[in-house]
């Protein structure tokens, strides 16, 4: 793939999408494990960068596994053109897709409700905190890799990342990575259909 225009790269078949999803889920987990190790050694900036990469890979994994299952689900909303935008498009696309993947159904329902639900409200608040993080994730990723001059005698350096910034990155990234791993495990257990959670309908 070196030197190849990613937007022109071919889309995988359903079987290839399944393999890609499993490999991407594993890679996402590896990124997060490496991030934990770096943070534990004091390299919080680099750890945040890897946490962002873990989210990006988890998004691709879940999208690919969903695409693989779509062959059994007529009317699946993500066609090949849309999938290409997710996996080949700018990183910011995957960051926003992550929020859609990760938001709770209860919190989303609350947006259209006029009733009070303290538990759902707390989840919605957490969802929007994750969105805030995802909206600047690409900047955070670059900030953990590079030194930059901000002007006025000020610099941005990876070593300046705080414990709070790392903990937020870990809190946002972990659920995405765990769910990607769970979905990959279901496909490994059932290579044909990905062990769907819903029971298959009984024949009439």
BALOBA-1460 file (C-alpha; in Angstrom, 3 decimals):
// residues 204
<rec num="1" residu="x" x="0.000" y="0.000" z="0.000"/>
<rec num="2" residu="x" x="2.979" y="2.316" z="0.253"/>
<rec num="3" residu="x" x="2.582" y="5.227" z="-2.137"/>
<rec num="4" residu="x" x="-0.898" y="4.064" z="-3.185"/>
<rec num="5" residu="x" x="-3.838" y="6.489" z="-3.171"/>
<rec num="6" residu="x" x="-5.950" y="5.084" z="-0.348"/>
<rec num="7" residu="x" x="-9.166" y="6.500" z="-1.809"/>
<rec num="8" residu="x" x="-8.565" y="4.391" z="-4.938"/>
<rec num="9" residu="x" x="-7.863" y="1.166" z="-3.047"/>
<rec num="10" residu="x" x="-10.410" y="-1.617" z="-3.633"/>
<rec num="11" residu="x" x="-13.093" y="-2.439" z="-1.103"/>
<rec num="12" residu="x" x="-12.916" y="-5.863" z="0.533"/>
<rec num="13" residu="x" x="-15.349" y="-8.659" z="-0.127"/>
<rec num="14" residu="x" x="-17.612" y="-9.691" z="2.751"/>
<rec num="15" residu="x" x="-15.190" y="-12.450" z="3.756"/>
<rec num="16" residu="x" x="-12.237" y="-10.070" z="3.533"/>
<rec num="17" residu="x" x="-14.152" y="-7.499" z="5.594"/>
<rec num="18" residu="x" x="-14.613" y="-10.119" z="8.304"/>
<rec num="19" residu="x" x="-10.868" y="-10.833" z="8.378"/>
<rec num="20" residu="x" x="-10.054" y="-7.118" z="8.316"/>
<rec num="21" residu="x" x="-12.422" y="-6.479" z="11.194"/>
<rec num="22" residu="x" x="-10.887" y="-9.226" z="13.326"/>
<rec num="23" residu="x" x="-7.343" y="-8.015" z="12.615"/>
<rec num="24" residu="x" x="-8.272" y="-4.372" z="13.258"/>
<rec num="25" residu="x" x="-9.918" y="-5.294" z="16.566"/>
<rec num="26" residu="x" x="-6.751" y="-7.108" z="17.631"/>
<rec num="27" residu="x" x="-4.642" y="-4.135" z="16.559"/>
<rec num="28" residu="x" x="-6.878" y="-1.751" z="18.504"/>
<rec num="29" residu="x" x="-6.353" y="-3.846" z="21.616"/>
<rec num="30" residu="x" x="-2.605" y="-3.858" z="21.045"/>
<rec num="31" residu="x" x="-2.567" y="-0.070" z="20.680"/>
<rec num="32" residu="x" x="-4.433" y="0.341" z="23.955"/>
<rec num="33" residu="x" x="-2.145" y="-2.115" z="25.774"/>
<rec num="34" residu="x" x="0.876" y="-0.205" z="24.492"/>
<rec num="35" residu="x" x="-0.751" y="3.046" z="25.599"/>
<rec num="36" residu="x" x="-1.226" y="1.671" z="29.107"/>
<rec num="37" residu="x" x="2.426" y="0.645" z="29.242"/>
<rec num="38" residu="x" x="3.613" y="4.055" z="28.031"/>
<rec num="39" residu="x" x="1.412" y="5.912" z="30.492"/>
<rec num="40" residu="x" x="2.694" y="3.720" z="33.291"/>
<rec num="41" residu="x" x="6.224" y="4.777" z="32.372"/>
<rec num="42" residu="x" x="5.314" y="8.459" z="32.380"/>
<rec num="43" residu="x" x="4.901" y="8.923" z="28.623"/>
<rec num="44" residu="x" x="1.332" y="10.185" z="28.807"/>
<rec num="45" residu="x" x="1.415" y="12.198" z="25.571"/>
<rec num="46" residu="x" x="2.443" y="9.204" z="23.501"/>
<rec num="47" residu="x" x="-0.094" y="7.081" z="25.380"/>
<rec num="48" residu="x" x="-2.885" y="9.484" z="24.409"/>
<rec num="49" residu="x" x="-1.785" y="9.292" z="20.776"/>
<rec num="50" residu="x" x="-1.994" y="5.506" z="20.840"/>
<rec num="51" residu="x" x="-5.395" y="5.677" z="22.545"/>
<rec num="52" residu="x" x="-6.655" y="7.757" z="19.609"/>
<rec num="53" residu="x" x="-5.199" y="5.209" z="17.184"/>
<rec num="54" residu="x" x="-6.924" y="2.467" z="19.171"/>
<rec num="55" residu="x" x="-10.275" y="4.217" z="18.724"/>
<rec num="56" residu="x" x="-9.683" y="4.618" z="14.991"/>
<rec num="57" residu="x" x="-8.866" y="0.938" z="14.594"/>
<rec num="58" residu="x" x="-11.824" y="-0.100" z="16.753"/>
<rec num="59" residu="x" x="-14.160" y="1.985" z="14.588"/>
<rec num="60" residu="x" x="-12.813" y="0.315" z="11.453"/>
<rec num="61" residu="x" x="-13.118" y="-3.107" z="13.069"/>
<rec num="62" residu="x" x="-16.741" y="-2.604" z="14.057"/>
<rec num="63" residu="x" x="-17.614" y="-1.105" z="10.670"/>
<rec num="64" residu="x" x="-15.973" y="-3.986" z="8.808"/>
<rec num="65" residu="x" x="-17.650" y="-6.629" z="10.949"/>
<rec num="66" residu="x" x="-20.981" y="-4.880" z="10.495"/>
<rec num="67" residu="x" x="-20.365" y="-4.794" z="6.753"/>
<rec num="68" residu="x" x="-19.567" y="-8.508" z="6.776"/>
<rec num="69" residu="x" x="-22.823" y="-9.246" z="8.559"/>
<rec num="70" residu="x" x="-24.772" y="-7.011" z="6.175"/>
<rec num="71" residu="x" x="-24.810" y="-9.808" z="3.617"/>
<rec num="72" residu="x" x="-27.414" y="-11.435" z="5.886"/>
<rec num="73" residu="x" x="-29.320" y="-8.200" z="6.566"/>
<rec num="74" residu="x" x="-31.105" y="-6.725" z="3.520"/>
<rec num="75" residu="x" x="-31.381" y="-2.974" z="3.789"/>
<rec num="76" residu="x" x="-28.237" y="-2.521" z="5.870"/>
<rec num="77" residu="x" x="-27.566" y="1.201" z="5.922"/>
<rec num="78" residu="x" x="-23.863" y="1.249" z="5.072"/>
<rec num="79" residu="x" x="-23.211" y="0.515" z="1.427"/>
<rec num="80" residu="x" x="-19.758" y="0.129" z="-0.122"/>
<rec num="81" residu="x" x="-19.453" y="3.857" z="-0.916"/>
<rec num="82" residu="x" x="-20.254" y="4.821" z="2.672"/>
<rec num="83" residu="x" x="-17.912" y="2.193" z="4.035"/>
<rec num="84" residu="x" x="-15.114" y="3.592" z="1.891"/>
<rec num="85" residu="x" x="-15.636" y="7.007" z="3.512"/>
<rec num="86" residu="x" x="-15.317" y="5.428" z="6.943"/>
<rec num="87" residu="x" x="-12.214" y="3.353" z="6.329"/>
<rec num="88" residu="x" x="-10.438" y="5.475" z="3.690"/>
<rec num="89" residu="x" x="-11.594" y="8.987" z="4.588"/>
<rec num="90" residu="x" x="-10.067" y="11.531" z="6.997"/>
<rec num="91" residu="x" x="-9.444" y="10.452" z="10.566"/>
<rec num="92" residu="x" x="-12.084" y="12.901" z="11.778"/>
<rec num="93" residu="x" x="-14.748" y="10.779" z="10.061"/>
<rec num="94" residu="x" x="-13.833" y="7.797" z="12.223"/>
<rec num="95" residu="x" x="-13.785" y="9.967" z="15.332"/>
<rec num="96" residu="x" x="-17.387" y="11.042" z="14.719"/>
<rec num="97" residu="x" x="-18.448" y="7.507" z="13.786"/>
<rec num="98" residu="x" x="-16.987" y="6.414" z="17.126"/>
<rec num="99" residu="x" x="-19.457" y="8.655" z="18.924"/>
<rec num="100" residu="x" x="-22.378" y="7.207" z="16.991"/>
<rec num="101" residu="x" x="-21.146" y="3.685" z="17.712"/>
<rec num="102" residu="x" x="-20.544" y="4.341" z="21.380"/>
<rec num="103" residu="x" x="-23.545" y="6.419" z="22.407"/>
<rec num="104" residu="x" x="-26.053" y="4.586" z="24.570"/>
<rec num="105" residu="x" x="-29.570" y="3.970" z="23.270"/>
<rec num="106" residu="x" x="-30.979" y="5.303" z="26.546"/>
<rec num="107" residu="x" x="-29.048" y="8.557" z="26.253"/>
<rec num="108" residu="x" x="-30.082" y="9.024" z="22.618"/>
<rec num="109" residu="x" x="-33.735" y="8.390" z="23.532"/>
<rec num="110" residu="x" x="-33.466" y="11.046" z="26.224"/>
<rec num="111" residu="x" x="-32.697" y="13.653" z="23.553"/>
<rec num="112" residu="x" x="-36.203" y="13.127" z="22.153"/>
<rec num="113" residu="x" x="-37.950" y="12.826" z="25.515"/>
<rec num="114" residu="x" x="-39.514" y="15.382" z="27.843"/>
<rec num="115" residu="x" x="-39.272" y="13.133" z="30.904"/>
<rec num="116" residu="x" x="-36.513" y="13.083" z="33.501"/>
<rec num="117" residu="x" x="-34.236" y="10.076" z="33.885"/>
<rec num="118" residu="x" x="-31.227" y="10.748" z="36.100"/>
<rec num="119" residu="x" x="-29.348" y="7.614" z="35.034"/>
<rec num="120" residu="x" x="-29.833" y="8.346" z="31.337"/>
<rec num="121" residu="x" x="-28.953" y="12.008" z="31.929"/>
<rec num="122" residu="x" x="-25.660" y="10.975" z="33.534"/>
<rec num="123" residu="x" x="-24.921" y="8.682" z="30.581"/>
<rec num="124" residu="x" x="-25.795" y="11.444" z="28.123"/>
<rec num="125" residu="x" x="-23.434" y="13.805" z="29.935"/>
<rec num="126" residu="x" x="-20.680" y="11.190" z="29.635"/>
<rec num="127" residu="x" x="-21.508" y="10.695" z="25.952"/>
<rec num="128" residu="x" x="-21.113" y="14.404" z="25.273"/>
<rec num="129" residu="x" x="-17.858" y="14.484" z="27.225"/>
<rec num="130" residu="x" x="-16.640" y="11.693" z="24.936"/>
<rec num="131" residu="x" x="-17.793" y="13.714" z="21.925"/>
<rec num="132" residu="x" x="-15.788" y="16.715" z="23.130"/>
<rec num="133" residu="x" x="-12.716" y="14.483" z="23.347"/>
<rec num="134" residu="x" x="-13.326" y="12.911" z="19.936"/>
<rec num="135" residu="x" x="-13.747" y="16.289" z="18.243"/>
<rec num="136" residu="x" x="-10.163" y="17.212" z="19.160"/>
<rec num="137" residu="x" x="-8.770" y="13.675" z="19.025"/>
<rec num="138" residu="x" x="-6.671" y="14.295" z="15.931"/>
<rec num="139" residu="x" x="-5.050" y="17.327" z="17.560"/>
<rec num="140" residu="x" x="-4.435" y="15.297" z="20.709"/>
<rec num="141" residu="x" x="-2.919" y="12.482" z="18.650"/>
<rec num="142" residu="x" x="-0.494" y="14.839" z="16.939"/>
<rec num="143" residu="x" x="0.274" y="16.559" z="20.228"/>
<rec num="144" residu="x" x="1.406" y="13.260" z="21.708"/>
<rec num="145" residu="x" x="3.826" y="12.604" z="18.863"/>
<rec num="146" residu="x" x="5.325" y="15.995" z="18.035"/>
<rec num="147" residu="x" x="6.838" y="19.127" z="19.561"/>
<rec num="148" residu="x" x="5.260" y="22.320" z="18.206"/>
<rec num="149" residu="x" x="5.843" y="26.045" z="18.667"/>
<rec num="150" residu="x" x="2.712" y="27.905" z="19.782"/>
<rec num="151" residu="x" x="4.128" y="31.420" z="19.650"/>
<rec num="152" residu="x" x="5.051" y="33.858" z="22.380"/>
<rec num="153" residu="x" x="7.767" y="31.615" z="23.711"/>
<rec num="154" residu="x" x="5.365" y="28.705" z="24.324"/>
<rec num="155" residu="x" x="5.713" y="25.139" z="23.126"/>
<rec num="156" residu="x" x="3.524" y="22.082" z="22.870"/>
<rec num="157" residu="x" x="5.354" y="18.916" z="23.929"/>
<rec num="158" residu="x" x="4.168" y="15.338" z="24.524"/>
<rec num="159" residu="x" x="5.715" y="15.342" z="27.985"/>
<rec num="160" residu="x" x="3.317" y="18.125" z="29.028"/>
<rec num="161" residu="x" x="0.286" y="15.799" z="28.884"/>
<rec num="162" residu="x" x="-1.375" y="15.436" z="32.283"/>
<rec num="163" residu="x" x="-2.698" y="12.445" z="34.194"/>
<rec num="164" residu="x" x="-6.229" y="13.818" z="33.754"/>
<rec num="165" residu="x" x="-5.801" y="14.001" z="29.976"/>
<rec num="166" residu="x" x="-4.562" y="10.426" z="29.849"/>
<rec num="167" residu="x" x="-7.367" y="9.160" z="32.088"/>
<rec num="168" residu="x" x="-9.936" y="10.817" z="29.825"/>
<rec num="169" residu="x" x="-8.331" y="9.230" z="26.756"/>
<rec num="170" residu="x" x="-8.371" y="5.812" z="28.409"/>
<rec num="171" residu="x" x="-11.980" y="6.241" z="29.562"/>
<rec num="172" residu="x" x="-13.149" y="7.070" z="26.045"/>
<rec num="173" residu="x" x="-11.030" y="4.528" z="24.174"/>
<rec num="174" residu="x" x="-11.521" y="1.462" z="26.361"/>
<rec num="175" residu="x" x="-15.239" y="0.796" z="25.685"/>
<rec num="176" residu="x" x="-14.722" y="1.076" z="21.920"/>
<rec num="177" residu="x" x="-11.790" y="-1.312" z="21.983"/>
<rec num="178" residu="x" x="-13.531" y="-3.799" z="24.268"/>
<rec num="179" residu="x" x="-16.660" y="-3.878" z="22.106"/>
<rec num="180" residu="x" x="-14.589" y="-4.315" z="18.939"/>
<rec num="181" residu="x" x="-12.826" y="-7.245" z="20.600"/>
<rec num="182" residu="x" x="-16.162" y="-8.750" z="21.654"/>
<rec num="183" residu="x" x="-17.528" y="-8.515" z="18.120"/>
<rec num="184" residu="x" x="-14.365" y="-10.057" z="16.701"/>
<rec num="185" residu="x" x="-14.613" y="-12.892" z="19.231"/>
<rec num="186" residu="x" x="-18.168" y="-13.621" z="18.090"/>
<rec num="187" residu="x" x="-16.970" y="-13.894" z="14.497"/>
<rec num="188" residu="x" x="-14.135" y="-16.205" z="15.525"/>
<rec num="189" residu="x" x="-16.639" y="-18.367" z="17.416"/>
<rec num="190" residu="x" x="-19.076" y="-18.367" z="14.488"/>
<rec num="191" residu="x" x="-17.139" y="-17.678" z="11.242"/>
<rec num="192" residu="x" x="-20.288" y="-17.935" z="9.131"/>
<rec num="193" residu="x" x="-22.607" y="-15.397" z="10.746"/>
<rec num="194" residu="x" x="-20.637" y="-13.788" z="13.556"/>
<rec num="195" residu="x" x="-22.811" y="-15.303" z="16.301"/>
<rec num="196" residu="x" x="-25.470" y="-12.562" z="16.202"/>
<rec num="197" residu="x" x="-26.805" y="-11.623" z="19.605"/>
<rec num="198" residu="x" x="-30.408" y="-11.830" z="18.447"/>
<rec num="199" residu="x" x="-31.879" y="-15.326" z="18.074"/>
<rec num="200" residu="x" x="-32.715" y="-16.252" z="14.525"/>
<rec num="201" residu="x" x="-36.466" y="-16.077" z="13.810"/>
<rec num="202" residu="x" x="-38.274" y="-19.386" z="13.818"/>
<rec num="203" residu="x" x="-39.475" y="-20.602" z="10.450"/>
<rec num="204" residu="x" x="-43.202" y="-20.117" z="9.868"/>
